[in-house]
Amino acid sequence: MGRIVVTGIGVISAIGNNASENHSSLQKGNTGIGKAQFLNSKYANELLFGEVKLSNKEMLASLGNSVVSGMSRTELLAFTAFKEAVNDAGLSDTELSDFDTALLSATTVGGMVETEAIHADANTNTTPSPFVNSYRSGAHTLQLAKAFGLRGYTDTMNTACSSSANSIMLGARMIKAGKCKRAIVGGVDSLAKYTVNGFNSLQIFSDEITRPFDANRKGLNLGEGAAYLVLEREEDAVKKTIYGEIRGYGNSNDAYHPSSMSPEAVGVRGAMNGALQTAGLKPSDIIYVNAHGTGTENNDYTEVHGMQQIFDTVPPYISTKSFTGHTLAASGAIEAVYSLLSIKHQEIYPSLNWQTPMPEFNSKPQTEFVANAKVEHVLSNSFGFGGNCSSLILSKV
């Protein structure tokens, strides 16, 4: 079998409502992190977030006939990015409904964005809210399948912040195994009281725009968004735009702590080594690393420590979470799209807000935009709670 290639992308985040707008913001170094307009939380005016700049009403209007009644913000974000991806790939209704088309999505928030409605519905004898069908984690995936007529294999993944990276990995493996001809893969998460309160309890929020890999980093900013990629066999992608290849992937779990990674970088090293092995590449082949880079003490130390054990000379590395905030389950797919834009346009985007090297390492992220770069292979990392670490290698075709 030939290569597994990406023929369509769709993305919505704090820095743009589609792939073109996201690309422009990455080139210009424009962060989307700021005060939230639509989040209903007491922390909305106290903390900074990577919030999508569209209201639910505006997203509903833009989706037109795709809309299903009672859709949560999670579902609206998913529908927006999904629709862009399948249109970009030129998938027909026949191809979408083909049993050989798989849908693999991911989320951590899911219907928890409607926590108050869940509570009200559970304690009332009256007519339930219109969001009653949105509460399940996999609700957005089922709604996508229903609205777009998908009948093939469908699944929803939740491995915390590595979720959508794992959906991409599974989609590529399913195509290689002959389980499907094409796979639409990605993920979504929206800002919600549940996650805002949860991360606040961990005391890892920053009161300023996050500073990944900086000695004075204070923590993360939560974000929201969605991204989807259409994966196909290269032989089925004749005359289609090809953004790149899903060349390698690795997943490892250090089983160290519910919310921290092993300081020895056991899972980090396992994921990156696994991706290099499946790709058939040497560490020196990697042009740059799209790091997980949350801006927290544990993540940034562990990730750089792991990279120093993999690479003789650590290549340039960036964190686009300084643009979007940490979008949780959506981050792996959003950053895969950014890596593909980098490959397509042969450029490297900056990591924002870095000033001071971490005292443990003689190392710094890439802080300047690089045009006319020779980008052949990008390693993209996504690390989740519970030590679930995943790495993807995206390559030029």
Secondary structure, DSSP 8 states (H G I E B T S, - for coil): ---EEEEEEEEEBTTBSSHHHHHHHHHHT----B--SS--STTTTTS-BB--SS-HHHHHHHHGGG--TT--HHHHHHHHHHHHHHHHHT--HHHHHSTTEEEEEE-SSGGGGGHHHHHHHHT-SS---TTGGG-STTHHHHHHHHHHT--S-EEEE--GGGHHHHHHHHHHHHHHTTS-SEEEEEEEE---HHHHHHHHHTT-B-SSS--TT-TT---B-BB-EEEEEEEEEGGG-TTS---EEEEEEEEEE----SS---TT-HHHHHHHHHHHHHHT--GGG--EEE----S-HHHHHHHHHHHHHH-SS---EE-THHHH-B-GGGHHHHHHHHHHHHHHHT-B----S--S--TT-S-----S-BSS----EEEEEEEEGGGEEEEEEEE--
